[in-house]
């Protein structure tokens, strides 16, 4: 009888793990030609901070879109590009007109390495922000959308540490701090 229960337990465990994998939805790309599929007027995941389109003068440094949904959705999106003076000024002016969050230092964040042009911060759902590196005409866009106060995605493997908020930590094993 014990052998039958052990075998049934193993079969049940394998079945549950298989079903969980089957229900997990994931979509990840680093191909910038897919940008409009996710962002912009036709994109399925647009927000006000990421640009509707990337300017012609842009030289893309890095791009990643990652959607992961084991039971609740998580997003990590990251775009970094340099552009000419005209496009840089136009974009920073657009960003400055957005209604940014006032209290945006959450999850232990103490600041940013570059000036913040626009930011949406919420202790439950995370960060979306744009940074402006004027010295290099570089714009940095980051989204870390959390689920239940933490990220299932290892955002530190995707986003350059200098583009993350200083001391930011939304890992599973960390309790949220500075809740708004």
N, C-alpha and C positions, 0 to 999 in steps of 0.2 A: 504493500500500500504506500509506503514512504517513497519508493522508487517512482511509482505512478504520479504522486503529488509533485515530486521534484521535476519530472519530465513535463508535466502539465504547467508547472511554474515557469520553466525555461521556454516552453512554447508560447505561453501567454506573454512573457517579457519580450520575446522576439516579435510577436504580433503587435504589441503596443508600440514598440520602437519603430516598426515598419510603418504603422499607421501615422505616427507623429511625423516621420520623414515625408510621407506622402502629402500631408497637409501643410507642410512648411513651404512657403513661397519665397523665392529669392530671385532677384534681378540685379546684376552688377555689370557695369561697363566702364571702361576707361577710354573708350573711343569717342573723341570730341565730335565726330560726325553724327553721333546719336544725340547731341545736346537738345536739338529741337523736339525730339521724341519725348523728352522728359520736362523740359522747361519752355518758356515762351508761350505765345498765343495758342499753339496747337499741342503743347506738352501736357502730359497727364499728371505732372507733379509740379506745376509752376507755383511760385511764391512771389511776393512783391520785391524781395531783395535781390535775388538772382536776376541777371538781365534777361529781357525778353529775347534778345538776340545778341550775338557777340559781334563787336565792330570789325570792319574789314581790316583795320590796322592792328588788330590783336595778334600777338605772338603767344600762343598757349604754352604755359609752363607745365600745368598739371590739370587733370580733370578726372573725377570719379563720381559715379552715381551708384549707390548701393541701397537696395531695398531688401529687407529681410523680415519675414513674418512667420515665426514659428507658431504663434497664437495671436500676437498683437504686433502691429507694424512698427518697424524701426527704419530710419533713413539716415544715411550719411552721404552728403553731397559736398563736392569740393571742386572749386574752379579757381585757377590762378592764371592771370595773363598780364602782359605788358601791352601798352598801346601808345599811340601818339598823343601829344599834348591836348589837341582838340577833343578827342574821344575820352580822354581821362577827365578833363574838366566837365564835359557833358554828363558823364556817368556819375561823378562825385556830386554834381548839382542835383541830379535825379535822386540819388540816395539821400541827400541832406533834406529833401522834402518829405520823406517818409515819416510816419508817426512811430518813431522808435520807442522801445521800452525805456523807462527812466531808471529803474532798478534792475540792471542787467548783470550784476556780478552774483552769479548763482553757482552752486556746487563747488564752493571753495575758491572760485575765481577771484583774483585780486587785481586783474587788469589785462591789457592786451599789449603785444609788442609793437603794434602799429595803431595809428588813429582809427577809431571806429567811425564809419560813415553812416551805418544804419544797423540796428539790431532789434530782433524780437527775442525776448528771453522769458521763459516760463518754467518754473521749477518742476512742473509735471511733464511738460512735453519737450523741453530743451531749448536749444539755440538755433537761430538763423541770423547770420551777420555778414557784413561786408567791411573789409579793412582797406585802407588806402595808403599805399607806400608811394608818397609823392616823389621821393628822390629817384625812384626807378619807373615812374608812371605805371605802377603795378597795382592791380586790383585783386583782392583775395576774398572769395565768397565761401562761406562754410555753413553747412546745415548738419546738426546732430539732433535728430528728432528721437526723443526717448519714449519709452513705454514704461509706465509705472515707476518713474523716477530713476531709471537706469537704461543703459544701452546694451542690447544683445550683440551689437557689432563692435569689434575692437577698433574704434575710431583712431587710436594712436598708431595703428599700422597703416592707415590710409592718409591721414592729415599730417603734414609737417608740423612738428612740435611748436615751432615759432609762430604758427598760424592759429594755434589753439589758445584759449584764454589761459593766462598764467595761473597755475595751481588748480585748474579745472579737473574734476574727477567725477565721472558719472558711471563708474564701473559697477557691476552687480553687487560686489561685496562692500560697497561704501554707502553709508546712509547719506541722504541729501542734506545739504547745509544751505543756509541763507535762503530758505524757502520764502517766496513772495506770497 
